[in-house]
Amino acid sequence: MAKIIHKSAIVSKKAKIGSNVEIGPFCIVGDGVELKKGTKLVSHVTVEGGTEIGENCTIYPFASIGFPPQDLKYKDEKTGLKIGDNNIIREYVSIHRASVGGDGFTTVGDNNFLTAYVHIAHDCKLGNNIVIASATALAGHVLVEDFAYIGGVTAIHQFTRIGTHSMVGGFSGIGQDIPPYTIASGSRAKLYGLNVIGLKRRGFSEETINDLKKAYKILFREKRTLKEALKKIKAELPQTEPINHLVEFIEKNKRGICR
């Protein structure tokens, strides 16, 4: 199937358009954009230069992709946005290209679902299989790990990290890192335990979940400093991949850990 470009769309001759791409009515595709095979811009989508969008993505009306960052330090330096494969990007989503304070790229991985009015700011790093519900805003340099779920109307402070397989409740304010495998919620978010149902749905064994429960108890229920808690976890719990990732995530925190 050849690419389909609606007669009302404006597509730069300097854009790279793959096979089976569909560009619907009133879309604008700028210089230097790359749309890989099977991707569809439904209608009224604008994609700015320096943006690479992977295969089989669907982008819905009035999404704004790859525009300059909302960063007063930005002076039109050459930066970019990379979006992976099989992403669904719904109405009015905005994803900005990077500023100059990181590696030069905002990145979104594969198989993500960004629902209406989500904002992804400059230099954010999103992994794979993430769901972000409507009207959630990620400030600059936010990291979201694989399989995270973020509820609607949530605000996430710049440089904050959201751990893998975690769940953030709607209407939350996130100012500190959310550890992997946990549930957090609230206007000044706090933890509410492990995301046990999510872990079971994703095939984690009972043994692994029990180990994570023990780690959670040591970290957040026993009256220990983080340093003391991590030392105990390393000494007493099996060094499985989930436990090691949890420990490493907490050791690398810079904004503090949500408690």
C-alpha positions, 0 to 999 in steps of 0.5 A: 500500500502506498502512502496516502496524503490528503490534498489539504495536508501540507507536507514539506519536501524535506520530510521523509515519509515511509510506506503505508503512511496516512496523512489526513486532512489539514495536517502539517508536516515540517522540514526534517520530520520522519514518519516511518511505515504504517503511521497515521496522522488522522487530521489536523496534526502538526509535526515540527522539524527534528521529529522522528516517529516510528512505525504504526503509530496513530496520532489524533486531531490537534496533537502538536508534536515536536514544537520548541520547548517551553524553556526560557533558556532555549534559544532555537538550538538544534534539538529533537524528539524521537517517538518509537513504534505502536504508540497511540497519541490522542487528541490535543496531546503536546510533546515538545522537543528537547532543550539544551540541558540534556542529551538533545532529545525528548524520547518516547518508547514503544506501545504507549497510550497517551490520552487526550490533553496530555503534555510531555515537556522537553527532555522527558524520557518515556519507556515502553507500555506506559499509559498516561490518562487525560490532562496529565502534565509532565514537566521537563526532564521527567523519567517514566519507566516501563509499564507505569500507569499515571492517572488523569489530571496529574502534575509531575514536577521536573526531574522527577522519576516514575518507577516501573510497574507503578501506579499514580492515582488521578488528581495527584501532585508528584514532587518526589520520585515514585518507587518502582512497583508501588501505588501513589496518590494525593495532592502531595502524593504519598505511597499506599503500598505495592501495586500488587494487582498490576504485578499479578496481571503482568505475570510476577510470581507470588515469590517475587511479589512477597520479596517486594512486600518485604522490601517495601516494609523495610523501606517504608514501615520500619523506622529506618533511614533509606541508607539503613533500609537499603543495607538490610534489603541487600543483606536479607533479600534475594538479589533478584532483578526486581529487588536490584532495580528497586534498590538501584532506583532509590540509590540514584534519587536526587529529588527525594523518594515519595514516602 
